[in-house]
Amino acid sequence: MTDLLFPAPPVHTIPVEGESAAFPIHRIFCVGRNYAAHAAEMGNTPDYEAPFYFTKSPAHAIGSGASIPYPLETSNYHHEMELAILIGAPAFRIAQEEALSVVYGYCCALDMTRRDLQGASKDKRRPWDTGKDFEASAIFAQARKAEAFGTVVDQRIYLEVNGEMRQDASFAELIHSVPAVIADLSKYYHLNAGDVIMTGTPAGVGAVVAGDILRGGVEGLAPIELRLSAPD
């Protein structure tokens, strides 16, 4: 084995209900504008033809219950509550009818966003990386295996900030379903065990500040929590 010049980064993981071993995160894919009401509140027309994607680094993943500082270089830091799909088997050009067979489980997730930086990138037609892919921008709660959770149909998804409801919707509002997203993404990537797909956020996103406590949930899954402290 080749010696390393410096220690390799740790593997980031998601705990799984009933398992002593954790789910190792390989890649994080995110679906953009997958709820019509959220697309509209962002000033966009919902796209029903096909999903589109961006990515986050696994190094930027943290677990539910963390306390993190308000991030760097932003004054408009937004919450986005989501359902995450955990892939447990290879999938390449898989049919929608078979897509659920590669799902290991599901968990609650937060896609935290530096909205002002994202907006500036959009205005200049540049990538969204600084607005979306930064330290502690992907938060994951404990996962539940697919067979225990069941099919994603019309379960409730919600988020509260300091006890005030911000997002409250149903998976019936998803533009692109879980099987549709997996099948479409597998046309562009060889999906593998360890890949995570964040399925998009419903309407109600908004700014949070230092001192805020975010608590969210999905019917049938472990809840998620995040606390914000003062900037470093």
QUIFENLIN-V735234 format. One line per field, one symbol per residue. ss: DSSP state (~ for helix, > for strand, _ for the rest). psi: psi as a letter, one per 40 degrees, with the letter a starting at -180 (. if undefined). Layout:
# QUIFENLIN-V735234
ss: ???
psi: ???
This chain:
# QUIFENLIN-V735234
ss: ____________>>_>______>>__>>>>>___>~~~~~~___________>>>>_~~~>>>__>>>>_______>>>_>>>>>>>___>____~~~~~~~>>>>>>>>>_>>~~~~~~~~~_____~~~~_____>>>__>>>~~~~______>>>>>>__>>>>>>>~~~>___~~~~~~~~_____>___>>>>>>>____>>_____>>>>>>_____>>>>>>___
psi: hhiidihiiihhihihhehdiihhhdihihhifehddddddefihhhediiiiiiihdeeiiiieihiihiifieghiihhihhhhheiihhfiiddedeeehdaiiiihgihgdddddddddefiieddddgihfehhhihihiddddahhcfiihihihfehhdhhaieeehdhiddddddddeddigiiheihhheiiiieiiiiiheihhhiihheiiiiihhhaii.
